[in-house]
Amino acid sequence: MNASSTQLAVGIEALDGQRYRNRECPVADPQRFAIDGRVVSEGEDQLQDALARAHESPTRPRCLCVAAGVEMYVARHRQFVIKRMPATGHLHHPGCPSFEPEASQSGLGELVGQAVIEVEPGRVELRVDFPLARMTGRSVQRGKPHVVADVEEPRRRMSLRALTHFIFERAGFNRWSPAMEGKRNQGVLHKYLTEAAEGVLVKGEPLSERLYVPEPFVEHRRAEIAARRRLKLSILNPYEGCWPMALVLGEFKGCEDSALGKRIWIRHMPDAPLLVSTRLWARVSRTLAPLFEVRDADTGVGVRLVATALICARREHTYEVESLSLMVATKYWIPVDGAHELALVQALVEQKRRFVKPLRYDARSATAFANALLVDAGPVGIPLHLLSPFMSPMERSAKTRAMAANNASAWVWTTERSLPPFPAPVAMHSG
């Protein structure tokens, strides 16, 4: 595996399920570890004691999802946590919480090493194509013309959409197991997206300080919820000619006219609209029209539009949108690339399958990736592909190449026809 893949494996270590594994969103089976000659299962009372000893020992624990085991390491946060070693996610059994598809199987592969960089174990720097502050009163100093000695290829930078995908994937929302049904609510979304921002740097600033995900709104707690929101977004207060920005991530509810433009409403923020200029909203409506159309499509399944808004405050507690991105997700908060994937994801959920949804990030098209990766059908993940009559010739060609790369292992659904049976589930046998 190349250096970029190694950088990624540690950088998004939260994907190993440590943050997304608790009583609210349990995985199907507890993970088992060999620690200091003993086998300990996740959730056992003695696990913390075993991890404490392993933290001081040169011997690494092993995850027993496969016969030979896979080395892990122990970190200490609020408590001891066992985490996946760099560049080993693909060595775990697909049904293991520590399993991670290789970066090349999603749009993340194009960004690793350039826009997604490991600063140190557990800390990631994201290079983005949007600012986190505006400066006023600063003139640009113009010097004499000079000869440029070096020419470098510009680094890739992440868009708002790619950042949204990164946070959703880091929080585990592109994964599904039957035990998660009925447990993905606004409280879970708030908790895990907020935690996923920890250890992430954007332009040298902790993303956790700049990201606001609405907590569940309860009418009788309106005042205290609003107070916490204002405290969180007080980072927008200007200082010394600097106007900081923040990110609001939540479900798009609607848009309405206001005196000076538009108001955007985010669910669970009924008392704090985001203000948008008429010009920006016109661009959003034109550029993101296909995503709005998905909400109105006759799909028969629930759809959410997830908004990520870059905001500033030119007046006290007034949140103005600088830029906006939208993402389509199922009612279970699983991101999808469009209406064509909704039926596939719904069928997988209804048939109680376990799967990973590869995300597009900033890739020109998602057709080069599997539409889903089935992780409960044996010792390797099974790529699931869709062929839609609405694909352009270029998209169909890219999808055909992707399916050919999977050889006989790929499952293909031509959507004009009935859904073919999925590969049968296979029980995971730990080592």
PAMARDO-172619 format. One record per residue (C-alpha): x, y, z. Coordinates in steps of 0.1 Angstrom, whole numbers, padded with zeros to 4 digits, always signed. Example, Ala and Ser with C-alpha at 12.3 -4.5 7.8 and 13.67 -1.06 7.14 Angstrom:
+0123-0045+0078/+0137-0011+0071/
END
This chain:
+0000+0000+0000/+0013+0034-0009/+0022+0062+0015/-0010+0081+0009/-0031+0051+0019/-0010+0049+0051/-0017+0085+0058/-0054+0079+0054/-0056+0048+0076/-0046+0066+0108/-0061+0099+0097/-0097+0087+0097/-0093+0061+0124/-0127+0069+0138/-0140+0048+0109/-0130+0017+0129/-0162+0021+0148/-0148+0033+0181/-0168+0065+0181/-0199+0050+0165/-0201+0019+0187/-0223+0023+0217/-0258+0015+0230/-0273+0040+0206/-0258+0025+0175/-0245-0010+0183/-0228-0033+0157/-0241-0068+0152/-0214-0087+0171/-0189-0076+0197/-0153-0073+0185/-0129-0098+0201/-0092-0091+0208/-0062-0111+0219/-0045-0090+0246/-0015-0103+0265/-0024-0139+0260/-0061-0135+0268/-0092-0131+0246/-0113-0102+0256/-0145-0090+0239/-0157-0055+0235/-0180-0045+0263/-0165-0068+0289/-0157-0051+0323/-0121-0062+0322/-0114-0046+0287/-0102-0013+0302/-0078-0030+0326/-0065-0052+0297/-0060-0021+0275/-0043-0002+0303/-0017-0030+0305/-0014-0032+0267/-0008+0005+0266/+0024+0001+0286/+0035-0031+0268/+0055-0034+0235/+0032-0063+0225/+0003-0052+0203/-0033-0064+0207/-0048-0083+0178/-0083-0082+0164/-0096-0117+0160/-0120-0111+0131/-0098-0133+0109/-0079-0164+0117/-0044-0149+0118/-0056-0118+0136/-0048-0082+0127/-0025-0059+0149/-0042-0030+0166/-0028-0003+0189/-0040+0013+0221/-0045+0051+0226/-0056+0070+0256/-0083+0097+0254/-0109+0099+0281/-0104+0062+0285/-0082+0036+0268/-0094+0029+0232/-0082+0002+0208/-0077+0014+0173/-0068+0001+0138/-0031+0002+0128/-0022+0024+0098/-0028+0007+0064/-0045-0023+0078/-0082-0016+0074/-0086-0038+0043/-0070-0067+0062/-0099-0070+0086/-0129-0091+0078/-0156-0070+0060/-0180-0077+0088/-0156-0063+0114/-0161-0028+0128/-0124-0021+0120/-0128-0030+0083/-0122-0001+0059/-0123-0003+0021/-0092+0011+0004/-0094+0048-0003/-0094+0041-0041/-0129+0026-0038/-0144+0061-0032/-0137+0097-0041/-0115+0100-0010/-0087+0083-0029/-0081+0114-0050/-0077+0136-0020/-0055+0115+0003/-0020+0129+0006/-0030+0163-0009/-0062+0175+0008/-0063+0149+0035/-0030+0148+0054/-0021+0130+0086/-0004+0155+0110/+0002+0129+0137/-0016+0097+0147/-0053+0106+0154/-0050+0142+0139/-0058+0151+0103/-0054+0183+0084/-0079+0191+0057/-0070+0215+0029/-0101+0232+0017/-0110+0255-0011/-0130+0280+0010/-0119+0305+0036/-0125+0304+0074/-0122+0342+0078/-0124+0375+0060/-0099+0402+0066/-0107+0440+0063/-0084+0470+0063/-0054+0451+0049/-0038+0463+0017/-0018+0440-0005/+0019+0449-0006/+0031+0451-0041/+0068+0445-0046/+0091+0446-0076/+0087+0419-0102/+0109+0389-0095/+0119+0357-0113/+0101+0326-0101/+0127+0300-0093/+0104+0270-0086/+0071+0258-0101/+0050+0233-0081/+0019+0215-0090/-0010+0230-0070/-0024+0207-0043/-0060+0194-0044/-0083+0211-0020/-0117+0199-0006/-0150+0215-0014/-0178+0219+0012/-0194+0188-0003/-0162+0168+0002/-0158+0180+0038/-0194+0169+0044/-0187+0135+0030/-0155+0133+0051/-0173+0141+0084/-0202+0117+0076/-0177+0089+0068/-0156+0096+0098/-0187+0094+0120/-0197+0061+0104/-0230+0073+0088/-0221+0057+0054/-0222+0023+0071/-0252+0003+0080/-0260-0028+0101/-0295-0040+0111/-0288-0030+0147/-0288+0007+0137/-0325+0007+0126/-0346+0031+0146/-0315+0045+0163/-0304+0073+0139/-0321+0104+0152/-0310+0140+0155/-0294+0133+0189/-0272+0106+0174/-0264+0128+0144/-0255+0157+0167/-0233+0136+0189/-0213+0117+0163/-0208+0144+0137/-0196+0167+0165/-0172+0140+0178/-0160+0133+0142/-0148+0168+0140/-0124+0163+0169/-0088+0158+0159/-0095+0175+0125/-0077+0207+0115/-0089+0231+0088/-0065+0259+0080/-0047+0252+0113/-0080+0256+0133/-0098+0228+0151/-0128+0219+0130/-0146+0211+0163/-0146+0248+0172/-0160+0258+0138/-0187+0231+0132/-0222+0235+0146/-0246+0206+0143/-0280+0214+0158/-0290+0195+0189/-0325+0180+0191/-0350+0208+0195/-0374+0206+0224/-0399+0234+0229/-0397+0236+0266/-0359+0238+0264/-0359+0264+0237/-0340+0291+0257/-0312+0268+0269/-0307+0253+0235/-0305+0288+0219/-0280+0298+0246/-0257+0269+0238/-0260+0277+0201/-0251+0313+0206/-0222+0303+0228/-0209+0279+0201/-0213+0305+0173/-0198+0333+0193/-0166+0323+0174/-0181+0344+0147/-0175+0376+0167/-0151+0399+0147/-0117+0410+0161/-0089+0432+0148/-0103+0434+0113/-0109+0396+0112/-0143+0382+0105/-0143+0345+0114/-0166+0320+0098/-0182+0288+0110/-0200+0258+0095/-0236+0248+0101/-0244+0212+0092/-0280+0200+0094/-0311+0189+0074/-0324+0215+0050/-0360+0223+0057/-0369+0251+0033/-0363+0286+0020/-0385+0317+0021/-0383+0353+0011/-0371+0379+0035/-0367+0417+0033/-0332+0416+0019/-0330+0381+0003/-0339+0347+0015/-0341+0328+0048/-0330+0292+0049/-0344+0270+0077/-0325+0241+0091/-0344+0214+0111/-0340+0217+0148/-0331+0254+0144/-0366+0269+0142/-0356+0302+0159/-0324+0309+0140/-0327+0312+0102/-0296+0314+0079/-0298+0345+0057/-0289+0342+0020/-0285+0369-0006/-0308+0367-0036/-0278+0363-0059/-0263+0334-0040/-0297+0316-0037/-0302+0320-0075/-0268+0302-0080/-0277+0275-0055/-0311+0269-0071/-0295+0266-0106/-0264+0246-0097/-0280+0222-0072/-0313+0218-0090/-0309+0180-0095/-0306+0176-0057/-0338+0195-0050/-0355+0174-0077/-0346+0142-0058/-0369+0154-0029/-0397+0157-0054/-0390+0124-0073/-0415+0095-0071/-0391+0072-0053/-0415+0059-0026/-0388+0063+0001/-0379+0090+0025/-0352+0115+0014/-0333+0142+0033/-0313+0171+0020/-0283+0178+0042/-0270+0213+0041/-0235+0225+0050/-0234+0263+0052/-0204+0284+0056/-0216+0314+0076/-0204+0347+0090/-0220+0373+0112/-0219+0409+0101/-0242+0418+0130/-0248+0403+0164/-0263+0368+0162/-0272+0372+0125/-0260+0343+0105/-0253+0351+0068/-0244+0323+0043/-0212+0328+0024/-0215+0294+0005/-0237+0264+0006/-0235+0227-0003/-0263+0201-0003/-0261+0164+0000/-0289+0138-0006/-0293+0112+0022/-0318+0085+0030/-0341+0088+0060/-0315+0068+0078/-0289+0095+0071/-0270+0074+0046/-0255+0096+0019/-0264+0088-0017/-0253+0102-0050/-0288+0106-0065/-0323+0091-0068/-0310+0061-0087/-0294+0047-0055/-0323+0051-0032/-0340+0019-0041/-0308-0001-0037/-0301+0013-0003/-0337+0008+0008/-0336-0028-0003/-0304-0035+0016/-0319-0020+0048/-0352-0039+0044/-0334-0072+0039/-0313-0065+0070/-0280-0065+0052/-0247-0049+0063/-0230-0025+0039/-0208+0005+0033/-0218+0033+0010/-0188+0047-0010/-0189+0085-0012/-0181+0107-0041/-0163+0135-0024/-0150+0158-0052/-0147+0131-0079/-0161+0143-0113/-0185+0113-0112/-0194+0085-0088/-0199+0060-0116/-0163+0047-0112/-0171+0034-0077/-0194+0007-0065/-0229+0020-0055/-0226+0000-0023/-0202-0026-0008/-0218-0056+0009/-0198-0066+0040/-0218-0096+0053/-0214-0120+0023/-0180-0136+0030/-0144-0128+0036/-0143-0100+0010/-0166-0071+0004/-0190-0076-0026/-0193-0045-0048/-0229-0037-0059/-0233-0017-0091/-0262+0000-0108/-0268+0006-0145/-0295+0032-0151/-0310+0041-0185/-0306+0078-0175/-0268+0075-0175/-0248+0094-0201/-0226+0074-0225/-0196+0086-0206/-0210+0075-0172/-0221+0041-0186/-0185+0036-0200/-0170+0045-0166/-0194+0021-0148/-0186-0007-0173/-0149-0003-0166/-0155-0003-0128/-0175-0036-0131/-0149-0052-0153/-0122-0044-0127/-0143-0064-0101/-0143-0094-0125/-0168-0120-0114/-0173-0106-0079/-0194-0077-0090/-0232-0077-0085/-0251-0057-0112/-0286-0043-0113/-0299-0029-0145/-0326-0007-0130/-0352-0012-0158/-0354-0048-0146/-0364-0063-0112/-0339-0062-0084/-0318-0094-0086/-0311-0113-0053/-0282-0101-0033/-0254-0126-0025/-0264-0146+0005/-0252-0135+0039/-0224-0155+0055/-0217-0156+0092/-0183-0142+0103/-0161-0167+0121/-0136-0150+0143/-0101-0164+0148/
END
